[in-house]
Amino acid sequence: MSASADSHRVTLVAAPAGYGKSTFLGDWVRNCDLPCAWLSLDRFDTEPARLFHGVVGAIQRAASTLPLPGSDALLALDQGLAHDRAASYDLLLRALEELTEPIVLVIDDVHLAGPALANGIVGVLAASAPPSLRLILSGRGHTSIQLERFRYGEGLGELRAPELAFTQEEVAKFAWSLGQDAAFDAGSLWTMTAGWPVAVHASIVALAQSGNVPVTTPGTTPGTAAKHVPLADYVAEEILDQLEPSLAEFILRATTSDWLGRRLAVELYGRPHGGVLLEECIRNGLFIEEHDYRGGESMYRWHSLFAAQCRRILERRDPLLAERLHRVAARYYQDADVVECATQALQGRAPRQAVMSLGAHWLDFVLGNDAQTLERLCRDLPTPWSEDPEILMIRSVCRELAGDSTAASELTDRALSRTFVLDALRRRRLEGCRAHFEPTPGIGRKEHHAAPAEAGRPSREVPADGHSAASSSGLFLLAQAEFRLHRTGELAAALLQTAGGTGPPKQLEAFETCAQADLALAFAGAGDLVHASEHATRAVERGDALGWSSQERMAPAWLARGIACYWNDNLTAAQTYLAKAQRLGSDLFPSGPLSVIYRVLTDCATGDPARLAESSSVLESFHARGLYSVSWNALHTIAVAKVAEAQGDVDGALAIAQPLGAGGHGALVDTLLVELLRRGGEITAAQRCTESLAHRRGNSYVDTCVSLTEALVAHGTGDTAAAHERIEHAVHRAEPGSVLRPFAERREELSELLVQHAVWGTAHESFIAALMARDSQGDARLRTQSYWSLTEREREVLAYMRSIMTAAEIAEALYISVNTVKTHERSIYRKLGAGSRRDALKTAAKRGIV
């Protein structure tokens, strides 16, 4: 707040009720070094005269308490508003201009003044006051004063709900101040309340009043206890009753669902202008914010606790309306979000609607690796719907996937004994459910094995008789098993390719989209980064069309993108994609934990301490859950070792990696381990680890990394020929998929070796030159001013001049004409005072340009 007041003439503090705006500003004013005037508004301050009187009086009281140079004219002002309002406003502005030191005017609860605020003295001060007046406006939501010109012009200080909300640490500290002990689970309470201060306070008080039950007691958590705190009356009185009746009614209806778009807002409100009122809620920051874009429209999410209180209010006022609105929401979500549909249907006392939606979309859950949620939804159905044959069959599938064949068989028998209650359509659907999980001839592992194909892309063998939808599902699940075993991806890719082109498109659209997302991840795991990116892009596009952009089933596509960007050394994009994959991914499927591993690797590469600390914390959180097998333990160990290495502790990294021995783990683990062993001087162990990767070098980035490590080992022993042979092999494998990260990671050691290799001779001159150009641009050494006198294009040409490429070859690599290259070369010679390419490179090297 102090920094904002120092650097901005106008500061806006805007947040809904309960965020402590007045308390916070009061504390700040009492500790501020500047003289501060305070004015609290109410609904009667819509009159211009009353508002002028309040503003002038507040400023004069502050000026008289701490006498300011040049305040005489200000203290002499009449607090009454003249008949000519403009004259009174001008007198105040001139008096403020005479001040030689700044004064702060805090106007609290500006929302109570309504539209009159912009037309009165406050609007004049915001628009025309001299820099000596620092104006701070505090209120709920959007103010009537036009502030956009400040935001995009001279600057506007802003503090909103995210800045005023409690952090998790502040929740813990506040709980301790109210008598909670160290065992208090502040994290759960912070997650549930999103740091809304009044909700945090009410939740802790409710816990204390209920006997101060420790949150570690089974079944009692801040999440469960705080949802029953008496906050509904506060929401009704302090928020809803302060709004226009139409807006308050809209909020009560629209909070039926935590998530909604404009179409659902209109349906819940029951009138065409529901979308307009939704916009008003967003503009005023009324506990709602835009989160995603799916199904062709923007989606918005209410603050979950606020929405829960609004639902409680509506249930008290009109329970029949509340149930009807839940049924409206269930119909809206029946094909878009089955979980939300079932939840809304049960709250609306319409279990049949939940059953129909589950029956139509159960396979989406299985393909999306979310059978646990599917089973929970089926169990939550009330009797007799929980005994519906279709629901029993779905539960049988879930039990079978969980490995409980006995329970699955029992549920199947119960389902088949009750099929007489089903109509023909649902009976056919039940039979389809059985068919998906019965053994199908010809889908065994022997018939689907991968063999290396051209450019490292796995080939596939397809049985001649084709496959049914059930067969395709079986192939898909086999591919998921390959992922769970953390294998390299070739067999998974073959299985998914075989499955992806079978079955009626209309019936298998969801399946094919899931298969394409997982196929992208399979290609990324197999080292085919080009096809990984292509399939991931297509899967995301198809997922967006289906409204799946924020669903778990899209996590493999985002992870594939992140892995490809990491190995392409596009670290900024990798961070974005991996964060999304982690947010969407399941703890029990690679899209969750593997995205954490790659986030750590990416943050190690960028060297950002804050990001690295955050990703390391997430890594340890995953590891502490104990959900993963030996393959995860190896990934966790090498990731922790990479963190230590990134922090400059190579000896510590080697000690951490010691349990991994000399390899024999997953491809990614051994690839990272072999380079760590080399850097730590463990050459013999590094060579043994290289041998363990012999059968995995069909993967482009694995082979590139290992080949570069072999080249550096050979160079260190003086075997120049072997070093250049290994570098040539590395660039041969790296160039098709732009595998740049291994070169960037070894930049310092490879820099001179790449120059020598260009002279030694290579079939990949353009790629080598591009690598050298990246090195010169990324070099952090101090450069002389002559470096900056070269243009960007001249620096690119200079980097290519380090190779033996001709002007024509450089032109082809840079997509420019030969004459343009020669023009740049002449300019470089002139600026460096050189007469030839050799002289130019020598001068550039002496001056630190390259």
Steps between C-alpha positions, in 0.01 A plus 500: 500500500781739585676432171177558311430829677855616431490425129135560401274800535193274522481160669197271496439245776213281377373171643171347617382519859705314757846567359594749772541806280411754769705321766799477272482864390451615859818320604686648205383855573611473863849397389534725196767771499280733293209701642184300427140615472224244544141514376247216529199528272144380544187491285420864585821624338342506156431874545786709349492755786523234770783326315695825452457588868634161605802508269609855591446437870707180496790669316495802733506278812805315369677824398438662839627198696834500315552856372610491139694771317261685272185381680362844588271520196382146565411570864318818402263323259127510565365146544170600345439446129428823312207534261760485223649161580782543249624806692522303826678214326755740347570661838576157650727403209695829523541454876636150448745631239655729762600203720872429486470153656255222410188420698298176480121492476342162573134469401348179633182323381488693173247250363234646730505835320387340174523683164508840675860433598629556147306826452602661831819617663652150517479463124658845459787412737562170322515674164670832582659508845869600511770243591502632857174312564522120515147370463414151630154368415377193688182310431331190369547431134480736206492873580299748295811715448665440163843363584600334174703799386709468815546127453633546148642850540672652800446184704250376758588329825273202564453262791228242455374183664805283408734748675272537803429127542690314770788279392528152646767624740276785614213257558728291723620808688144629544381159623781491752402848625147368559620207708556222247811287548773395262298198382242726338466423127525851359547370147155341481331806641688729263401285202134495602473875570750620233632732772171698537575660839147506642453134406833404657403677821151350510635150435757516780245644742255222404765239574570657837130520591446136403739399776825585324510157342850440365502492124706184511204313646368250240210642307551857625688742276474871437348411166212303650452712812521841336236421238250502784605832655218756535618716211175500302354789701815707440478435125131589496532822701841635401511397136166410344289759682741774390443422131222586261217246549530366145875441540453336839235267355727413210784407737273278711388313189834493314696361797305174461815377327855603585582502127289668235506668162271761352250246368461333838477842667204587276332164564539527878380860513209423269524834317698609192717757678663241726818542295501876568473441874780245480719769342408737783608242758832457321556876467431552871713207612206333673674174590524381139780485246564364154684170505486323167354475153313185404221391276509827306448737796687649796450323831488678834543371851342632816693509824396155626428602860304808391296289258429244773368775730278637222356154439424469869321836494288400200415163656371681809300753301360280222599130519286399201667761279842383619421141398363608162815700426717199584304301242553779243875487564498119476336515156757756386794282611361157405731466197766756590599402857359177640634558852329838522185357339475219756570735791238750385244227423530352849466842661194558284348165604526366144713183532367362170672787319829406668455134402434584136805726479725241665371229270570708190847622599657240729760405238631859502609448862674172424684643202586806705647279775245615757321179597520594870279806447262294287462239773445765766222661296329162457523423871356840593173430318204442732301177511356359273713675240822363647363154410428593139647225275697747290649664810589159645675406175695826502607432858608154389727655238651731763565209735661302218729791416593525868600131497209378714368223274289339771298816565479565124353154438246542779388840365470357148274219624281750685476716190407214270233380740321835474515571126124451474450856631689653206353617174650379170739794460646472849522119469712541185716753682553258788605227258745746345641565845562127543655473154757769574657293776459142381814333357519557125693259276798650323576786738782332684839658545661266245295642216600859581869558536700801389799491275723801435401679183651778298604809701440316826124491455348170617330281244189294566340177393123502451295180487320468171155451646482846661355575843177576667450782748562253782826389340614861462429566867707196592791626294469840662512350851802288406676817387420664834658200674819570302498857631458385858810283463697814395620328183643689205179541303552300180252225584249750639520696177443188292199396709346846483557531126329165450207597720459855372367418154231249596136516596214726390617864524183625664519240776873529552563873471583525871713186481695625199571835662630328814702260287656786304595682822666185634658431161666842523644402837610162362689672217659741749609205715637327191701809398295592192453865593363612164211254503450556873442871438275437200276250680491710817387805303226301325386343826476838673304642206258206506477523877411869478224416253365243746529742794784301658767771519514488881436129551742231612480307176687784325795485743705256284482740205622794710773282649611391153523863398701581811744212445550599136561865592746399773714296260462774237643738765187717484493526878238774538243303302600182684427662836154606381404162354641296788321712759171436320574127470573483871183691587282272290685171553415208725728399785470138384593557137825634348346831394508603866834381643690511169401864450647573844829334401524702179405821683798445729727436200370814326550716808851358543568605141369855546683543831214698657541439878137585585355269234747226589405520868131478408537202265727322751234543766237350269737211422540418868125528550444237231771278643358520853169349385666161452276410208766405251722204423876454466505676162369817668761475776775503240346802325467679834862428591646628173276809513624586851857445379440736206376766741822470702704516179311813386589661832869434433543202734623227263647293786168517682318400182725194462433402861125528443524292181721232658205257560445496123838334447614486138161490333249233414197721568257679269631669186457856634667414832804336339530779241528763773713277721769431239574872454498563876752219550725647228489848651584355838807323360348151530602408145496121545152508653384734223624256236318209670184712513541573129509126432171453688338743253614310190152361421326835562691718258220496246372796703637819339566700816640200688741425216594868462575539872701179524694573179601844626610352831707242310649780290605698807650189662696427180614862476619488859713194428648657186317275253410778254375272225256323732382833642418639155333175393273513806417869444413429139270219613342726763417778253373239252249381762421847633437694181170338380321572828700813602629329815689801634487457878795254522722750316382793716564302819859433394549843336824597674678171430367464145559859385857458372441137406218598263723756328767235456239256372383752238859522375544121528205458261132424544194411296292728724666840454180701535407329827852542640502866399160555658628344824803731496270796434290405805817474707619845397161656573470325835860572612494693823859625476560874501510632145654820371296778350596381151272201552201725535594691188419186295139455406305186595529361147871580486554306822318203345713514188817535712406184690458307175833636375670287768416194290636411155165582339507710185301821463241309296463235772467766772234673290307174469521438876375850582241516218653814349673572167871451435539874429350580840748267672790665316370845598495392864850353470637829360333689784654261756846542346464877509382514861769259621777646285563163335598410146385137488280245673794365703601850614141587590465187714833561674403859582155395616655235728750748650224749575270241653239525227511123435 
